[in-house]
Amino acid sequence: MKKTVTFLLLLMISVGFGLQSCEKKTEKPIDKSNETNDTVKTTPKISVIKKNDSLLMQTDLNIVTSLNVNKKGEFFENGSPLTKYLALELIDKSLFESKRKTAVNFLVADTTSIQKKNGIIELVCKNKTVKYTDVASDNDGMQIFSYIGQFEFLNKYLIAGSYYEGGDYISIDKITGAETNTFIDFPYVSPDKKNIICVNSNGYESTADVELYEISGTKINHVMSASFKNWMTLAENDEMFWSSDGYLYLKVHNAKTFWKEDGHYNDNYQYIRIKII
């Protein structure tokens, strides 16, 4: 009897060890050393591409820090989207360059017919002769004038003024000799001769200051002024022009990277166009 019990105990122990051995085999880790690493599974998908901080996005373009209409100004500390007056669109370089051949310009640059003499520019108008006299100075009294040309359809001369800490453009009526408008920068006349847009990069505020005017006969009436928060431009060397398609084309920079570390302008341009709405 003892031998039978002993035999049964040994048999149960043997079966138990066998079951444990099978269980350990199924729990053995899988060797993944020969598998290809699947980056799609191990890396989560990114649905929004992070933008380069030096590049402008479409949503950056219409944010303004101030708006002036009918001599009433509003200021927006954190910026506010401009939804009236102008529509701004980010474009590529190829479109910008292709539109150069359609550029429209109404300025008659007859600078050889009216020249400065002894620091004085004389503009002969119907009712009187107007004089602009340079003042060479290294303080607030400095003023240097340049004759730019005339808009014949407006019957106006255009003078550029450079001062100690700024500049402007002045239109002078060719009949009365009166200064009719003072613009923050060069006045670009639209192809239909109905509007003027001026764009100036404000180095003190790091904004693009824009003025919009409406032309009525020979009168130029202010519509609105706005300071755009995120971009600035250089209006030199055909970097801004109206096209016959009704858009104003501009080369622009992100306002944050307008200047390079060496103090020169950033030459990493982007391109936009503006339409009056």
C-alpha positions, 0 to 999 in steps of 0.5 A: 500500500505504501509503495502504491501511494509513493508511486502516485505521489511521484507520478503527480510531482512529475506531471506538475513539473511537466506542466510548469515547464510548458508554461515557462516555454510559452512565456519566453520573450519574443526575439525582435532583433531581426524585425524591421523598426516600424517608425509609423507605429513607434512615432505618432503622426503630426497633423500640424507641421510646425512652421519656421519662426522666420517665415510668415504664414497666411494668417500672419498677414492681416494682423494690425496693431492700430487702425485709423479711419476718419481721424479716429484711431484704435489700438490693439496691444495684442493685434487684431485681424483687419477684415475690411479695406484690404485683402492680403495674400501670401504668394510664391516668387514665381508669381511675383516675378511673372507680374513684373511685366504687367506693372503699371506706373503713372509717375512721370519722372521728369527729374532732368527738367526740374533740378535742384540748384544751390540746395533749392528746388523751384516748382513753377505752378500757375498761381505761384512758384514754390520753393523747397530749400535744403537745410544741412544739419546733424540735428532735428532741423535737417531737411533734404528735398528731392524732386521725384516727378509728377502725376499728370492726370492729378496735375500734381508734383511729387517731392520727397523729404528726408528729415533727421528721423524720418521722411515723407512724400508731398504732393503739390498742386500745379495750379495753386502751389498748395501742398495737397497731401503728405504721404508716409511713403511713395504713393502707388497709384492703382491701375484704375486710377481710383486709389493710392496705397503707401507702405512704409516700414517703421523701424521704431515700432517694427511694423508695416505702416499702410495708408489707403487713399481714394482718388476723386477727380484731382483730389486725394482723400484719406480712407484709412491707415493701419500698422501691420504687426508681423511683416515689413517691406523694402520699397526699393528696386522694384520690390513693390508695384501695381499690376494691371490685374489690380493687385499691389505686389510686395517683397516682405520680411517677417518683422522679427527677422527684418534685420540681420545680426550685422545690422543689414536688411534681411535678404530672405524675402517672401512675397505677398499681394494686396487687393482693395476690397 
